[in-house]
């Protein structure tokens, strides 16, 4: 028997007081909550939808039913990446039929009131959830960033519980919505980045990749991480979510719920199991994520997984501006339409286009095949891209620094370290 307690709003949703679409969504969430052992529901401030990425006819059928029932989201709701960049359909190297299907799926979500942000990094928008706010976010890197770096509270939402949450504004009070589940259960010691000699982009990507594998089933708290930018933490979290489905980590002195080790662990730091990640572990991860040989031909450079921030574009601009030649292979950078518009407005970033950068919006290049050259490897500075790209696209992929990616783009082959 269910032990779910319903508040008046929950009863109203189930009884159809907020419309047939919300009632249908709430019935699904009720069953979802019962399976998870929830005792009540809680209101959310926003939702981020991953079911907007076209996987087949069922993607459209699910959303269309809510549209037919005159549904409308009850909280601000953004859309994750699509399966293809419909702004530049000519770049798509896969099945052309997916373009119209993706357009239709996006339009159906918009009819429900979703914002077609089509970005895997909704946390880079001006409006972000506040610490302690409950949200229902899907997309692995968005989940770990919201929980860890923003201090918001979301459990793992995916197709199609995310849309049900948006249509009701309610979610089961389980998982990382509950404060007792957010305390660290694993203490992780890491090598000092300055002493490691590894460039920051490789350090955080490789650390995240190792952390995800070592912390499966745990909420880790990282000590002695030192300084880190939001983009550094983004790279760490995305790699950890890819290698081990990590949804929450703490970093003492850096993340909102870890101003001290005691606060991150609820005072239990002395009894937690300890994992020590060594510099050798990081280099082993790099060898796994970059099997490419120096001077090996490359077909393209793909950056922006997760989507590039404006700060990352500024860093890339400095690197390409220092080059005497433009790229000899394709260079793709994925980002949101909002950030692309800002990049095109800024004169100090015009050198990106002179160099040969193509900005991909609405999707990620490890999902959507855009690289035209069918032979040669792909260079990336993203641990997530290097993890998923080989399997998704059947290509050789190499993780390297952004600076080395730029030099490799000029040479058309893997540049020396």
C-alpha positions as CSV (number, residue, x, y, z in Angstrom):
1,X,0.0,0.0,0.0
2,X,1.3,3.5,-0.9
3,X,2.4,5.7,2.0
4,X,2.2,8.8,-0.2
5,X,0.6,11.7,1.6
6,X,-1.2,14.2,-0.7
7,X,-1.5,17.9,-0.1
8,X,-4.6,19.8,-1.5
9,X,-2.6,20.8,-4.6
10,X,-1.8,17.1,-5.3
11,X,-5.4,16.1,-4.9
12,X,-6.4,18.9,-7.2
13,X,-3.9,17.8,-9.8
14,X,-5.1,14.2,-9.7
15,X,-8.8,15.3,-9.8
16,X,-8.3,17.4,-12.9
17,X,-8.7,20.8,-11.3
18,X,-5.7,22.0,-13.3
19,X,-6.7,20.3,-16.5
20,X,-6.6,16.8,-18.0
21,X,-2.9,17.1,-19.1
22,X,-1.8,17.9,-15.5
23,X,-4.0,15.1,-14.2
24,X,-2.4,12.6,-16.6
25,X,1.1,13.7,-15.6
26,X,0.3,13.6,-11.9
27,X,-0.9,10.0,-12.2
28,X,2.4,9.1,-13.8
29,X,4.3,10.9,-11.0
30,X,2.2,9.2,-8.4
31,X,3.2,5.7,-9.7
32,X,6.8,7.0,-10.0
33,X,6.8,8.2,-6.4
34,X,5.3,4.9,-5.1
35,X,8.1,2.9,-6.8
36,X,10.7,5.2,-5.2
37,X,9.1,4.9,-1.8
38,X,8.3,8.6,-1.5
39,X,6.1,9.8,1.4
40,X,5.0,13.1,-0.2
41,X,5.5,15.5,-3.1
42,X,7.3,18.9,-3.1
43,X,7.0,21.9,-5.4
44,X,9.7,22.8,-7.8
45,X,10.8,26.2,-9.1
46,X,11.9,25.1,-12.7
47,X,12.3,22.1,-15.0
48,X,14.8,21.2,-17.7
49,X,13.6,18.7,-20.2
50,X,15.8,16.0,-21.8
51,X,12.9,14.2,-23.6
52,X,13.1,17.0,-26.3
53,X,15.9,15.1,-28.0
54,X,14.4,13.0,-30.7
55,X,14.9,9.2,-30.3
56,X,12.0,8.0,-32.4
57,X,8.3,8.3,-32.9
58,X,7.6,7.6,-29.2
59,X,9.3,10.9,-28.4
60,X,6.6,12.8,-30.4
61,X,3.7,10.6,-29.3
62,X,4.4,11.2,-25.6
63,X,4.4,15.0,-25.9
64,X,1.6,15.2,-28.5
65,X,-0.8,13.5,-26.0
66,X,-0.3,16.4,-23.6
67,X,-0.7,18.9,-26.3
68,X,-4.0,17.3,-27.4
69,X,-5.1,17.6,-23.7
70,X,-4.3,21.4,-23.8
71,X,-1.5,21.0,-21.4
72,X,0.8,23.8,-20.2
73,X,3.8,23.7,-18.0
74,X,3.3,25.2,-14.5
75,X,6.9,26.3,-13.8
76,X,9.6,27.9,-16.0
77,X,10.8,25.1,-18.3
78,X,13.8,24.9,-20.6
79,X,14.8,22.4,-23.2
80,X,17.9,20.4,-23.4
81,X,19.8,19.8,-26.6
82,X,18.1,18.4,-29.7
83,X,19.3,15.6,-31.9
84,X,20.4,17.9,-34.7
85,X,21.2,21.6,-35.3
86,X,18.2,22.7,-37.3
87,X,19.7,26.2,-37.7
88,X,22.4,24.6,-39.9
89,X,20.6,21.6,-41.4
90,X,23.2,21.4,-44.2
91,X,25.9,20.4,-41.7
92,X,24.0,17.3,-40.7
93,X,25.7,14.1,-42.0
94,X,23.1,11.6,-40.8
95,X,19.6,10.6,-41.8
96,X,17.9,13.8,-43.2
97,X,14.5,12.7,-41.9
98,X,15.5,13.4,-38.4
99,X,15.6,17.1,-39.1
100,X,11.9,17.5,-39.6
101,X,11.1,15.1,-36.8
102,X,13.2,17.2,-34.4
103,X,11.6,20.4,-35.6
104,X,8.2,18.9,-34.8
105,X,9.2,17.6,-31.4
106,X,10.6,21.0,-30.4
107,X,7.5,22.8,-31.6
108,X,5.3,20.4,-29.6
109,X,7.2,21.3,-26.4
110,X,6.9,25.0,-27.2
111,X,3.1,24.5,-27.4
112,X,3.2,23.3,-23.9
113,X,5.0,26.5,-22.9
114,X,8.6,25.3,-22.8
115,X,11.4,27.6,-23.7
116,X,13.4,26.3,-26.7
117,X,16.8,27.0,-25.1
118,X,18.1,23.7,-26.6
119,X,21.2,23.8,-24.4
120,X,22.8,21.2,-22.1
121,X,24.0,24.0,-19.9
122,X,20.9,25.8,-18.6
123,X,23.0,27.0,-15.7
124,X,24.8,29.4,-18.0
125,X,21.6,31.5,-18.5
126,X,21.0,34.7,-16.5
127,X,18.2,33.1,-14.4
128,X,19.5,30.2,-12.3
129,X,18.0,28.3,-9.4
130,X,19.1,29.5,-6.0
131,X,20.7,27.3,-3.3
132,X,18.2,25.1,-1.7
133,X,15.5,25.5,-4.4
134,X,13.9,22.3,-5.6
135,X,14.1,21.8,-9.4
136,X,13.5,18.9,-11.8
137,X,16.4,18.9,-14.2
138,X,17.3,16.3,-16.6
139,X,20.7,15.9,-18.6
140,X,23.5,14.4,-16.5
141,X,25.9,17.4,-16.5
142,X,23.1,19.8,-15.7
143,X,22.0,17.7,-12.8
144,X,25.4,17.5,-11.3
145,X,26.1,21.2,-11.8
146,X,22.7,22.2,-10.3
147,X,23.2,20.0,-7.2
148,X,26.9,20.6,-6.7
149,X,27.9,24.1,-7.9
150,X,24.6,25.9,-7.6
151,X,23.4,24.1,-4.5
152,X,19.9,23.6,-5.9
153,X,18.1,20.3,-5.2
154,X,17.2,17.9,-8.0
155,X,17.1,14.2,-8.3
156,X,18.0,12.4,-11.6
157,X,15.2,13.1,-14.0
158,X,15.0,11.7,-17.5
159,X,12.6,10.9,-20.3
160,X,9.7,11.4,-19.5
161,X,9.4,12.2,-15.8
162,X,10.9,15.6,-16.5
163,X,8.0,16.8,-18.6
164,X,5.5,15.4,-16.0
165,X,7.2,17.4,-13.4
166,X,7.0,20.5,-15.5
167,X,3.3,20.0,-16.2
168,X,2.5,19.6,-12.5
169,X,5.1,21.7,-10.7
170,X,5.4,18.8,-8.3
171,X,7.9,15.9,-7.7
172,X,8.3,13.0,-5.3
173,X,10.3,14.1,-2.2
174,X,13.1,11.5,-2.7
175,X,16.7,11.3,-3.6
176,X,18.7,14.5,-3.6
177,X,15.6,16.5,-2.8
178,X,16.0,15.3,0.8
179,X,18.8,17.0,2.8
180,X,19.8,13.8,4.6
181,X,20.7,12.2,1.2
182,X,23.0,15.1,0.2
183,X,25.7,14.7,2.9
184,X,28.9,13.2,1.7
185,X,29.4,9.5,2.1
186,X,33.0,9.3,0.7
187,X,36.0,11.4,1.4
188,X,38.3,11.9,-1.7
189,X,41.8,13.1,-1.6
190,X,43.2,14.5,-4.8
191,X,46.7,15.5,-6.0
192,X,47.5,19.2,-5.9
193,X,46.8,20.7,-9.3
194,X,49.7,23.2,-9.2
195,X,52.1,20.5,-8.2
196,X,50.7,18.0,-10.7
197,X,52.0,19.8,-13.7
198,X,48.8,19.0,-15.6
199,X,47.1,21.9,-17.4
200,X,43.8,22.9,-15.8
201,X,41.6,21.6,-18.6
202,X,43.2,18.2,-18.5
203,X,43.3,18.0,-14.7
204,X,39.6,18.7,-14.2
205,X,38.5,16.5,-17.0
206,X,40.6,13.5,-15.9
207,X,39.9,14.1,-12.2
208,X,36.2,14.0,-13.0
209,X,36.6,10.9,-15.1
210,X,38.3,9.1,-12.3
211,X,36.0,10.4,-9.6
212,X,32.9,9.2,-11.4
213,X,34.3,5.6,-11.5
214,X,35.6,5.7,-7.9
215,X,32.5,7.2,-6.3
216,X,29.7,5.1,-7.8
217,X,26.9,4.9,-5.2
218,X,28.4,7.7,-3.1
219,X,28.2,11.4,-2.6
220,X,31.9,12.3,-2.6
221,X,33.5,15.3,-0.9
222,X,36.8,16.4,-2.5
223,X,39.4,17.9,-0.2
224,X,42.4,20.0,-1.2
225,X,41.1,20.8,-4.7
226,X,42.4,24.3,-4.5
227,X,41.0,27.0,-6.7
228,X,38.6,26.3,-9.6
229,X,36.4,28.3,-11.9
230,X,32.8,27.5,-12.7
231,X,34.0,26.1,-16.1
232,X,36.5,23.9,-14.3
233,X,33.8,22.5,-12.0
234,X,31.6,22.1,-15.1
235,X,34.2,20.0,-16.8
236,X,34.8,17.9,-13.6
237,X,31.1,17.3,-13.1
238,X,30.4,16.4,-16.7
239,X,33.2,13.9,-16.9
240,X,32.1,12.3,-13.5
241,X,28.5,12.1,-14.7
242,X,29.7,10.4,-17.9
243,X,32.0,7.8,-16.3
244,X,29.9,7.0,-13.2
245,X,26.5,8.8,-13.3
246,X,27.6,11.1,-10.5
247,X,24.8,13.5,-9.6
248,X,26.3,15.4,-6.6
249,X,29.8,16.1,-5.3
250,X,31.1,18.5,-2.8
251,X,34.5,20.4,-2.9
252,X,35.5,21.9,0.4
253,X,35.7,25.6,0.2
254,X,34.3,25.7,-3.3
255,X,30.8,24.4,-3.4
256,X,27.8,25.8,-1.5
257,X,27.2,22.9,0.9
258,X,30.9,22.4,1.7
259,X,32.1,25.6,3.4
260,X,33.9,23.1,5.7
261,X,34.4,19.3,5.7
262,X,32.2,19.0,8.7
263,X,29.3,20.7,7.0
264,X,29.6,18.6,3.9
265,X,29.6,15.4,5.9
266,X,27.2,16.4,8.7
267,X,30.1,16.0,11.1
268,X,30.9,12.4,10.1
269,X,34.2,13.0,8.2
270,X,36.2,11.0,10.7
271,X,34.3,7.8,9.9
272,X,33.9,8.1,6.2
273,X,35.7,5.8,3.8
274,X,38.6,7.5,2.0
275,X,39.6,7.3,-1.6
276,X,43.0,8.7,-2.7
277,X,43.2,9.7,-6.3
278,X,46.9,9.9,-7.4
279,X,48.6,11.7,-10.2
280,X,49.2,8.3,-11.8
281,X,45.4,7.8,-11.8
282,X,45.0,11.0,-13.7
283,X,47.6,10.1,-16.3
284,X,46.1,6.7,-16.7
285,X,42.7,8.4,-17.4
286,X,44.4,10.7,-19.9
287,X,45.9,7.7,-21.7
288,X,42.5,6.1,-21.9
289,X,40.8,9.2,-23.2
290,X,43.6,10.2,-25.6
291,X,44.9,7.1,-27.5
292,X,46.0,9.4,-30.4
293,X,49.6,9.5,-31.6
294,X,51.6,12.6,-32.3
295,X,51.3,13.5,-36.0
296,X,48.2,11.3,-36.5
297,X,45.9,13.0,-39.0
298,X,42.8,14.6,-37.6
299,X,39.5,15.3,-39.3
300,X,38.2,18.0,-37.0
301,X,38.3,19.7,-33.6
302,X,35.1,19.5,-31.6
303,X,34.7,21.7,-28.5
304,X,31.7,22.7,-26.3
305,X,30.6,19.6,-24.4
306,X,29.0,20.7,-22.2
307,X,28.1,23.9,-24.2
308,X,30.7,26.6,-24.2
309,X,30.4,29.5,-21.9
310,X,31.2,33.0,-23.0
311,X,34.4,32.8,-20.9
312,X,35.5,29.7,-22.8
313,X,34.9,31.5,-26.1
314,X,37.1,34.4,-24.8
315,X,39.8,31.9,-23.9
316,X,39.6,30.2,-27.3
317,X,39.8,33.6,-29.0
318,X,43.1,34.4,-27.3
319,X,44.5,31.1,-28.4
320,X,43.5,31.4,-32.1
321,X,44.6,35.0,-32.2
322,X,48.1,33.9,-31.3
323,X,48.2,31.6,-34.4
324,X,49.9,32.7,-37.5
325,X,47.6,30.5,-39.7
326,X,43.9,29.6,-39.7
327,X,42.6,26.1,-39.2
328,X,43.2,23.5,-41.9
329,X,40.5,21.2,-40.6
330,X,36.9,21.8,-39.4
331,X,36.6,23.4,-36.0
332,X,33.2,23.1,-34.3
333,X,32.1,24.7,-31.0
334,X,28.7,23.8,-29.5
335,X,26.8,26.3,-27.5
336,X,23.4,27.8,-26.9
337,X,21.7,30.3,-29.3
338,X,21.9,32.9,-26.6
339,X,25.7,32.7,-26.2
340,X,26.2,32.4,-29.9
341,X,24.4,35.7,-30.3
342,X,26.7,37.4,-27.8
343,X,29.8,35.9,-29.5
344,X,28.7,37.4,-32.8
345,X,28.1,40.8,-31.2
346,X,31.5,41.1,-29.7
347,X,34.2,42.5,-31.9
348,X,37.0,41.0,-29.7
349,X,35.7,37.5,-30.7
350,X,35.7,38.1,-34.4
351,X,39.1,36.3,-34.7
352,X,37.2,33.0,-34.0
353,X,35.5,33.2,-37.4
354,X,38.7,34.4,-39.2
355,X,40.3,31.2,-37.8
356,X,37.6,29.0,-39.2
357,X,35.4,28.3,-36.1
358,X,31.9,27.1,-36.9
359,X,29.4,27.5,-34.0
360,X,26.9,24.6,-33.6
361,X,23.7,25.4,-31.7
362,X,20.9,23.3,-30.3
363,X,22.9,20.1,-30.1
364,X,26.3,18.5,-29.3
365,X,28.6,17.2,-31.9
366,X,29.2,13.8,-30.2
367,X,25.4,13.3,-30.8
368,X,24.8,14.9,-34.1
369,X,27.2,13.9,-36.9
370,X,28.5,17.1,-38.5
371,X,32.1,16.3,-39.3
372,X,32.3,16.0,-43.1
373,X,35.7,14.3,-43.4
374,X,35.2,10.6,-42.9
375,X,38.8,9.7,-42.2
376,X,41.0,11.0,-39.4
377,X,40.6,11.3,-35.7
378,X,38.8,14.1,-33.7
379,X,40.4,16.2,-31.1
380,X,38.5,17.6,-28.2
381,X,39.2,19.2,-24.8
382,X,36.1,17.6,-23.3
383,X,36.2,14.5,-21.1
384,X,32.6,13.9,-21.8
385,X,33.1,14.1,-25.6
386,X,36.1,11.8,-25.4
387,X,34.0,9.3,-23.4
388,X,30.9,9.2,-25.6
389,X,32.3,10.1,-29.0
390,X,34.1,6.9,-30.0
391,X,31.0,4.8,-29.3
392,X,28.4,7.2,-30.8
393,X,30.3,8.2,-33.9
394,X,32.7,5.2,-34.4
395,X,35.6,7.6,-34.6
396,X,39.0,7.8,-32.9
397,X,39.0,10.6,-30.4
398,X,41.7,12.3,-28.3
399,X,41.3,14.5,-25.2
400,X,43.8,17.3,-25.1
401,X,44.2,20.9,-23.9
402,X,42.3,23.6,-25.7
403,X,45.6,25.1,-26.7
404,X,46.8,21.8,-28.2
405,X,43.5,21.4,-30.0
406,X,44.0,24.8,-31.7
407,X,47.6,23.9,-32.8
408,X,46.3,20.6,-34.1
409,X,43.6,22.3,-36.1
410,X,46.3,24.4,-37.8
411,X,48.5,21.5,-38.5
412,X,45.7,19.0,-39.5
413,X,47.3,16.4,-37.3
414,X,47.9,15.8,-33.6
415,X,50.3,18.5,-32.5
416,X,53.2,17.9,-30.1
417,X,52.5,18.3,-26.5
